[in-house]
Amino acid sequence: MKENRPSETAQRVAMQRAAHQLLDDPKVLDDPVALRIIGKERAVALQADPRQYETTPLASYLRAFVAARSRYAEDEIALGLRRGVRQYVILGAGLDTFAYRNPYPEGTLHVFEVDHPATQAWKRGRLDEAGMTLPGDLTFAPIDFETQTLQQGLQDAGYDLGKGTFFSWLGVTEYLTTEAMMTTLRFIASALKGSGIVFDYMISPSLLTPAQRERFDALSRRVKSAGEPWQAFFAPEVLTRDLRAMGFGHVEDMGPEEINARYFKDRKDRLRVGSLSHLMNAQV
Ligand SMILES: C[S@@+](CC[C@H](N)C(=O)[O-])C[C@H]1O[C@@H](n2cnc3c(N)ncnc32)[C@H](O)[C@@H]1O
């Protein structure tokens, strides 16, 4: 990320979630706050021209994936609650809106929004501008994954190590060093039994076909120009093995076929995720 500047990619993906509310029927992610969080002017412009981000054929793949990964995390929270999960930690929350439409009765699921201090301060300004009340079940934890440990940052924010916790890490791991990512995952692997994480990650470019590599390079150039270059890439089998070695008992990788079968089956508009999309689900 650019020094002391909020994440530009956080705004970009929030725009995708907002566009999904306007363009896609049925919605994979129903997010009534998605338009409010992007800022009034941008919301007005998007409503006037919802297809303004459809500049390349890749745009709808990205929108589909951004919607699907949040939906998957939120489906997994519901399952986690049945396993005794009582805390939800959103890592690199950006403009994620779950906390502001938390469907569970107050006192059921405490949400911690963890993010880079610059992005978090910017989001709090955005919430204020939109006149949104902060829910009682929400705590902010400003953390830079590269220089601080998640454990310390969460502890300072009042996180309870004795409670089952679900973590999501959406659209973040590719921007970190592998070392920072692994340190964070090791901490999550030590959480109470029943805890778990859902995150997405980038496939190692060496495993891609030439056509996939072309799409990868195009996307990579875009995030690099936003000052947020991709740094971490994985082979699904190796990442699965590493997560098991950390102590996660159940590890499930979902590739594009599984994601499309689960969330984009039989759609008339043919919305679907592209072949670079992978989601990992690891449970303690
Ligand atoms: C593409 S955005 C994703 C935001 C959100 N998860 C979503 O899906 O809308 C990337 C997020 O990673 C966060 N991030 C990037 N590097 C970080 C770091 N070193 N420490 C903490 N957060 C970081 C950014 O602040 C930003 O919120």
The ligand as an SDF file (V2000), in Angstrom:
LIG
                    3D

 27 29  0  0  0  0  0  0  0  0999 V2000
   -8.6210   -5.3510   -1.9290 C   0  0  0  0  0  0  0  0  0  0  0  0
   -8.8730   -4.6530   -0.3480 S   0  0  0  0  0  0  0  0  0  0  0  0
  -10.0380   -5.8390    0.3020 C   0  0  0  0  0  0  0  0  0  0  0  0
  -10.9380   -5.2360    1.3320 C   0  0  0  0  0  0  0  0  0  0  0  0
  -12.0670   -6.1350    1.8430 C   0  0  0  0  0  0  0  0  0  0  0  0
  -11.5820   -7.3530    2.4290 N   0  0  0  0  0  0  0  0  0  0  0  0
  -13.0690   -6.4110    0.7540 C   0  0  0  0  0  0  0  0  0  0  0  0
  -13.1270   -7.5480    0.2760 O   0  0  0  0  0  0  0  0  0  0  0  0
  -13.7930   -5.4860    0.3990 O   0  0  0  0  0  0  0  0  0  0  0  0
   -7.3510   -5.0220    0.4900 C   0  0  0  0  0  0  0  0  0  0  0  0
   -7.3770   -4.7020    1.9850 C   0  0  0  0  0  0  0  0  0  0  0  0
   -6.1580   -5.1930    2.5620 O   0  0  0  0  0  0  0  0  0  0  0  0
   -5.6930   -4.2370    3.5010 C   0  0  0  0  0  0  0  0  0  0  0  0
   -4.2490   -4.3860    3.6430 N   0  0  0  0  0  0  0  0  0  0  0  0
   -3.3030   -4.4360    2.6570 C   0  0  0  0  0  0  0  0  0  0  0  0
   -2.0680   -4.5290    3.2070 N   0  0  0  0  0  0  0  0  0  0  0  0
   -2.2450   -4.5450    4.5580 C   0  0  0  0  0  0  0  0  0  0  0  0
   -1.3700   -4.6280    5.6740 C   0  0  0  0  0  0  0  0  0  0  0  0
   -0.0630   -4.6940    5.4990 N   0  0  0  0  0  0  0  0  0  0  0  0
   -1.9000   -4.6170    6.9240 N   0  0  0  0  0  0  0  0  0  0  0  0
   -3.2380   -4.5240    7.1070 C   0  0  0  0  0  0  0  0  0  0  0  0
   -4.1300   -4.4690    6.0880 N   0  0  0  0  0  0  0  0  0  0  0  0
   -3.6350   -4.4650    4.8380 C   0  0  0  0  0  0  0  0  0  0  0  0
   -6.0820   -2.9020    2.8810 C   0  0  0  0  0  0  0  0  0  0  0  0
   -6.0850   -1.8700    3.8430 O   0  0  0  0  0  0  0  0  0  0  0  0
   -7.4560   -3.2210    2.3170 C   0  0  0  0  0  0  0  0  0  0  0  0
   -8.4680   -2.9790    3.2440 O   0  0  0  0  0  0  0  0  0  0  0  0
  1  2  1  0
  2  3  1  0
  2 10  1  0
  3  4  1  0
  4  5  1  0
  5  6  1  0
  5  7  1  0
  7  8  2  0
  7  9  1  0
 10 11  1  0
 11 12  1  0
 11 26  1  0
 12 13  1  0
 13 14  1  0
 13 24  1  0
 14 15  1  0
 14 23  1  0
 15 16  2  0
 16 17  1  0
 17 18  1  0
 17 23  2  0
 18 19  1  0
 18 20  2  0
 20 21  1  0
 21 22  2  0
 22 23  1  0
 24 25  1  0
 24 26  1  0
 26 27  1  0
M  CHG  2   2   1   9  -1
M  END
$$$$
